[in-house]
Amino acid sequence: MRHACPSPDELQNSVQMKSQSTNYTGRRSHRGRRRRPSHGATTTTPVTPPPKPSFWQRIVAFFKGPVEEAPKTGEKPVPSATTTTTTREKISRKPELVEVTSPKLYVGNLSFEAAESDLFELFNGVGQVKNAEVVCHKYTQRSKGFAFVQMTTIEEARRAVQELHDKEFLGRKLVVSGAKTPDMERAA
């Protein structure tokens, strides 16, 4: 067997085959590299953003509210809408009150210590309760803060909403409304 050096034509063919198989273009990849400014371009100094507040500064700002910047010398302070109100009102999300169309009721803003027996006692003062179910977390078995109570009739359910909505129960104001049914969900 004779080992001969490849001819220049064979070398050229093998180089072409290798470059086609690896998609090599002969250029370096510029991914991730910054471009250098061209010779005639002017460089601008980047604007430095204000320093980020530290973790503790953000915690303090969360509890105090937005911090207003002090006016520069010679400027008059401009009162903003937030400074005119001296008392900070807590914005509460009002839950959607659903019309009672079935004997099943939604009970929200429920104390985490409330049990089904507590709900039975509370709603039995209004009418006869068929079922009470506190919704719990799947793994921890801790209450999620809402429940469903089923009364025997729709009239009793309406009366329960009138009497128990916004009533204080175990340290919290209850939200009592009609439970959404699957056909209500499809219509929305």
N, C-alpha and C positions, 0 to 999 in steps of 0.2 A: 504494500500500500504506500502510495506516495503522497506526502503532504506538501502541497505547493502553496505558495503565497497567492492570495486572490489577485486577480487582475484589477486594474483601476475601474473598469466597467462594473465588475462584480461588487467592488467596494461601494461604488456610487449607488447601485441598486439596493444593497443591504442597508445603507444609511437612509435612503428614501423610505424603505419599508419600516424601519424603526421609527422614523419621525411620523409616519402616517399612523402607526399603531398607538403611539403615546400622545398624539395631538400636540406635539411640541412645536411651538411657533418661533423659538429662538429668542424670545423676549422674557425679561424677568416679570414676575407678577408684582403689581403695585398695590395689591390689596393691603389695606391697613397702614400704608405709609402716607405721610403728609406730603403734599405737593410743595415744591419750592417756588417762591415767587419768581416770575420772569424778570429778566434784567431791567426792563424799563418800567416795571410796575412799582407803584408806591405802596409801602406797607403802612397799614393803619394799626394803631395800638388798640388792643382789645379792651373793651369796657369791662372793668371788673365789677361783678355783681356785688351787692351788699353782702357782708358776711352772714353765713347761715347761723341762726340762733342755736344755742346748745340744747341738749335734751332738757335740762332743767328750766331753761328760759322758755321753751315751748310748753312745758307743764304749767309754769306760772302764767304764761299768756293765755292758756286754755281756761284757767279758772278766773283770771282777772278780766278777760275780754281783750279786744284789740287795743294795742298800745298806740297812742297817737304821738306823732313826731313833734318835737318842740319846734316852734316857728323860728326861722332864721332871724338874726338881728335886723331890725328895721321893718319887719313884716308884722301885720296885724293878724292875730289868730282868727281863723274863720271857723265859726261854730258849725259842726256837722250835725246831721240828723240823729246820729247815735249819741252825741253828747247832750242834746237837749232833753232826752229822756233820762231822768236820774235813776229811776228804778228799772232794773233789768227784768223783763217779763220772760218767763219760761214759755217757749212756744211748745204747745202740746199738740200732738197729732190726734185729731179727732177721728175715731174709728167710724167706718161706714155703718150707719144704722140701716138694717135691712128690715123691710116690712114683714110682719108675722103672717106667713101664709101656711104654716104647718105647726104642729105642736112642739117641734124641736126648736130649742133656743140656744143661742151662742152666749156664753158668759166669759167676758174678757177682763183683763186687768185683775186677775185672780191672784190672791196671795199664794206663794209657793208652798205654804204650810197647809193650805185648804185641802180637805179630803172629800171624797164623795159623800160621806155621811154628813159632813157640814153642809154641803149643798142640798142634800135631801131635807135636812131640818129647815134650812132657810126657805126653800121653795115650797115646802109643805105648808108654810104659813099662808101662802097665796092660793094654792090648789093642790090637787093630788098629783104626785110625781110618779111617772112611770119608770124613768131611768135617769141616772146621772153618771157622767163619765168625765173624769179629769184627764186631759191629754198629757202623757208623760214622755220624756225622752227615751228613745229606743234602748240605749245602752246604760245610761245612768239611773233610769227609773225616777228621775226628778221631774216634778211638774213643770210644764212649759208656760204656765200662767194663764191658761184658758181651759174651758170645759164646755160640754154640751149637756143640756138638761132637757128631757122629754116629758112634757106634761100630758095629761090624758086628753084634753080638748084644746082646740085653737083659742077659745074664749079665755081659758085659764092661762094660756101662754101669753095672750095680749095683756091680761091683767098683771101677770108677773113682770112684763116689760115695763108697764106703767108704774108699778110700785117699787121695783127693785133697781131700775136703771139709775145710776149715779148714787146709789146707797152705799154707805160706808160698811165694809165687811172685812174683818180681820186686818184693819189698818189701811185698806185701799178702797177707792171708789169703784164699784163694779160697773162694767159695761154690759148691759143685757139687751140683746136684740134677736130678731129672727135669724135662724141659721140659714146659710145659703144652701140651696138644693142643687143637685147636678144640672138640672135643666136651666137654672138661673146662670150657672157658669157658662153653659153653651151659648146662651143668649147674649152674654156680655162680650 
